[in-house]
Amino acid sequence: MLAFTLVLAFVASVLFTPLVKKLAFRFGAVDKPNYRKVHANIMPRLGGLAIFLSFLVAFFVYRPDGQYDKAMLLGALIIIVTGALDDMFEITAKAKLLGQLLAALSVAIYGGLQIEFINIPFIDYELQFGYFAIPLTILWIIAITNAINLIDGLDGLAAGVSTIALLTLSGMAIMMSNPFVAIMAAILAASTLGFLVFNFYPAKIFMGDTGALFLGYMISVLALLGFKGVTMFALIIPIIMLGVPISDTFFAIVRRYRSKQPLMAPDKSHLHHCLLNVGFTHRQTVLIIYAIAAMFGIAALIFSQATMWGAILLLVIMLIAIEFFVEAVGLAGKNYKPLINLVRTIGKS
């Protein structure tokens, strides 16, 4: 039954996407080229609606049993409406944030899904968040939702990275005996793969904020369902798994802080822009980022099975490798190279 459902999600997405493309043109949900955009022609967006509809079809056919499914779907509906309004009318950043907040609240308060505590290693102490449980949960959902949205800058990029994250999440959930998260993540991955048929370079349709916000929201909620209320190290697993969007967002904040720009100001220095500037083609850049996302996924799986000291060592190696890569491609700014300069200084001494 599950195999049939996954095939259904994929096929439904392939069938829905051309219909949504026509709908996007009809309602003016198009993406026009500008100095920040890589594409040169007017492109239909709203493609995330096809992902959402195919996911719903597969969900109601399989009906996975979960405690938080109603709250999660309510939040998904809110986020889809928010993204669709932005794709059609380009609503303000505050209005988008309000939609994300309402979606997060539907899960955290109506659904009761909250990061309630973590176990601190070494001292065997359980840190209860109490009144901070809801704010922390909301912060996590909104942060991951926007992180996926920020990497949606090249054909097939956000869809591919999200699919890799969802497959990793599904595999992790199987290892942790969490069938609901495993099935939901797999269904969503199949829906996104169906959309990727039309979205990979050269794209025929963009997912728009409808898709990027929906995928970010769903990934954040499913990650919470899989890792809430566990050890501090287990809480790091979804962060590693989502290494590409999280690191891109983090270094965007660093870059804007260093250049004294508003933190929410758009720029053309995200990871995909940096790789394009280095000289990679559009297709090569997307495939490189896919590979990086897959490496993060593998690292998350290894991290989950490692001993405490092994996990610490892996984390240190990853952080150093990320820093070297960031400085090499100029993700935090062209002149930001403290680690490379340190290595050069040591080499000369």
Long-range contacts (C-beta under 8 A, 24 or more apart in sequence): 1-62, 2-62, 2-183, 2-186, 5-58, 5-61, 5-62, 5-187, 6-58, 6-186, 6-187, 6-190, 7-190, 8-57, 8-58, 8-61, 9-54, 9-55, 9-57, 9-58, 9-187, 9-188, 9-190, 9-191, 9-194, 10-54, 10-190, 10-191, 10-193, 10-194, 11-194, 12-53, 12-54, 12-57, 12-58, 12-191, 12-194, 13-50, 13-51, 13-54, 13-190, 13-191, 13-192, 13-193, 13-194, 13-195, 13-197, 14-194, 14-197, 14-198, 16-49, 16-50, 16-53, 16-54, 17-47, 17-50, 17-194, 17-195, 17-197, 17-198, 17-205, 18-198, 19-50, 20-44, 20-46, 20-47, 20-49, 20-50, 20-53, 20-205, 21-47, 21-198, 21-204, 21-205, 23-49, 24-87, 24-205, 24-208, 27-88, 28-88, 29-84, 29-87, 29-88, 29-208, 31-206, 31-208, 35-268, 36-266, 36-267, 36-268, 38-153, 38-154, 38-276, 38-282, 39-155, 39-203, 43-203, 43-205, 43-206, 44-205, 44-206, 45-87, 45-205, 45-206, 45-207, 45-208, 45-209, 45-210, 46-84, 46-87, 46-88, 46-205, 46-208, 46-210, 47-195, 47-198, 47-199, 47-205, 47-206, 47-207, 47-208, 47-210, 47-211, 48-80, 48-83, 48-195, 48-207, 48-208, 48-209, 48-210, 48-211, 48-212, 48-213, 48-214, 48-215, 49-80, 49-84, 49-210, 49-211, 50-194, 50-195, 51-188, 51-191, 51-192, 51-194, 51-195, 51-207, 51-211, 51-214, 51-215, 52-76, 52-80, 52-191, 52-210, 52-211, 52-214, 54-191, 54-194, 54-195, 55-187, 55-188, 55-191, 58-187, 58-190, 58-191, 59-184, 59-187, 62-183, 62-187, 64-179, 64-180, 64-183, 64-184, 65-180, 66-180, 66-184, 66-225, 68-107, 68-111, 68-112, 68-113, 68-221, 68-225, 69-180, 70-111, 71-106, 71-107, 71-110, 71-111, 71-112, 71-113, 72-107, 72-111, 72-113, 72-218, 72-221, 74-106, 74-110, 74-111, 75-102, 75-103, 75-104, 75-106, 75-107, 75-111, 75-217, 75-221, 76-103, 76-214, 76-217, 76-218, 78-102, 78-103, 78-106, 79-103, 79-145, 79-213, 79-214, 79-217, 80-210, 80-213, 80-214, 82-209, 82-213, 83-208, 83-209, 83-210, 83-211, 83-212, 83-213, 83-214, 84-210, 86-208, 86-209, 86-210, 87-208, 87-209, 87-210, 93-264, 96-209, 96-213, 97-142, 99-213, 100-141, 100-142, 100-145, 100-146, 100-213, 100-217, 101-138, 101-142, 103-141, 103-145, 103-217, 104-137, 104-138, 104-141, 104-142, 105-138, 107-137, 107-141, 107-221, 107-224, 108-134, 108-137, 108-138, 108-141, 109-134, 113-137, 113-221, 113-224, 113-225, 113-228, 114-228, 115-140, 115-224, 115-228, 115-229, 115-235, 116-228, 116-229, 117-229, 118-229, 118-230, 118-231, 118-232, 118-235, 119-230, 119-231, 119-232, 120-232, 121-231, 121-232, 121-233, 121-308, 137-224, 140-220, 140-224, 141-217, 141-220, 141-221, 141-224, 143-220, 143-249, 144-216, 144-217, 144-219, 144-220, 144-223, 144-242, 144-245, 144-246, 145-213, 145-216, 145-217, 145-220, 146-216, 146-249, 147-216, 147-242, 147-245, 147-246, 147-248, 147-249, 148-212, 148-213, 148-215, 148-216, 148-219, 148-245, 149-209, 149-212, 149-213, 149-216, 150-245, 150-248, 150-249, 150-252, 150-270, 151-244, 151-245, 151-248, 151-270, 151-271, 151-272, 151-289, 152-206, 152-207, 152-211, 152-212, 153-270, 153-272, 153-273, 154-201, 154-272, 154-282, 154-285, 154-286, 155-199, 155-200, 155-201, 155-202, 155-203, 155-282, 155-286, 156-196, 156-199, 156-200, 156-201, 156-203, 156-286, 157-272, 157-286, 157-289, 158-207, 158-211, 158-212, 158-215, 159-192, 159-195, 159-196, 159-199, 159-200, 159-207, 159-211, 159-215, 160-196, 160-200, 160-286, 160-289, 160-290, 160-293, 161-244, 161-245, 161-289, 161-290, 161-293, 162-192, 162-215, 162-216, 162-219, 163-189, 163-192, 163-193, 163-196, 164-290, 164-293, 164-294, 164-297, 165-219, 165-241, 165-242, 165-293, 165-297, 166-192, 166-219, 166-222, 167-297, 168-241, 168-296, 168-297, 168-300, 168-301, 169-219, 169-222, 169-223, 169-226, 169-238, 169-241, 171-301, 172-226, 172-237, 172-241, 172-300, 172-301, 172-304, 173-226, 175-301, 175-304, 176-226, 178-225, 178-226, 180-225, 181-222, 181-225, 181-226, 184-218, 184-222, 185-222, 188-215, 188-218, 188-222, 200-286, 201-282, 201-283, 201-286, 216-245, 233-303, 233-308, 233-311, 234-304, 236-303, 236-311, 236-315, 237-300, 237-303, 237-304, 238-300, 240-296, 240-299, 240-300, 240-303, 240-318, 241-296, 241-297, 241-300, 242-296, 243-292, 243-293, 243-296, 243-299, 243-318, 243-322, 244-271, 244-289, 244-292, 244-293, 244-296, 247-271, 247-322, 247-326, 247-331, 248-331, 251-326, 251-331, 251-332, 254-332, 254-333, 254-336, 255-331, 255-332, 255-333, 255-336, 258-332, 258-333, 258-336, 259-333, 269-330, 269-331, 269-333, 270-331, 271-329, 271-331, 274-329, 274-330, 274-331, 275-329, 277-330, 278-329
